[in-house]
């Protein structure tokens, strides 16, 4: 594409940022809608976060995605919407009147994958590994889906308790409780969970092995994504009767919501984009029947 003085700039900040796939599919979204925009990855060190946020606004950058480790750290420098205030993290910033309006599309990415599985989750029980920011996005999406209870499993009992207190405050209708970081507890939870979700960092390193075997029927969803689509969490479910997806569909879906936040008249085709990304990464297709015919 030709960059001119009329080209609008968007981007993503994080540390590290070199691995991010967001510039790839955001460029594809822009191509789908013939928009004169560019999307730039910015490596930002922690000590420079505020000056980076202020500088990008001063330069007229129109929108920013925020990734690890700054989704919570940016909050003092932005105007948070209701979802951000509830979740306690932001991943999408939009320049409005010289300042940043913050939203969270991570939970919408989770909700989109829920829809894609075609599981009837209202009133159901699910199992969640992890207790960080992505886990909070899962709780937000789960409550809006009408899920009745969530078993939470994490290496740190203290973090689980904090997440449960968060859930009690914001989602009182949903029963969230801790289970032990042990195989027998995981096996019991899997037996009654049509959906099992991993939001831990296990799988980010190539040598990682998920510490439990995942059984049962239904779906398994990993927030971690790999170019191959094969993560440590998915490998742990090899002997189960579950359909599986890594984090790429969730990433594409949340990115599409960010794009629409910046361009309200445009709705990217998430299924077309996921298919295009998987071909580009030379990986097997993820089958999400609930995405057929939707954007």
Secondary structure, 3 states (H helix, E strand, C coil): CCCCCCCEEEEEEECCCCCCCHHHHHHHHHHHCCCCEEEEEEECCHHHHHHHHHHHHHCCCCEEEECCCCCCHHHHHCEECHHHHHHCCCCEEEEECCEEEEECCHHHHHHHHHHHHCCCCCCCEEEEECCCHHHHHHHHHHHHHCCCEEEEECCCHHHHHHHHHHHHHHCCCCEEEECCCCHHHHHHHHHCCCEEEECCCCCCCCCCCCCCCCCCEEEEEECCCCCCCCCHHHHCCCCCEEEEECCHHHHHHHHHHHHHHHCCCCCCCHHHHHHHHHHHCCCCCCCCHHHCCCC
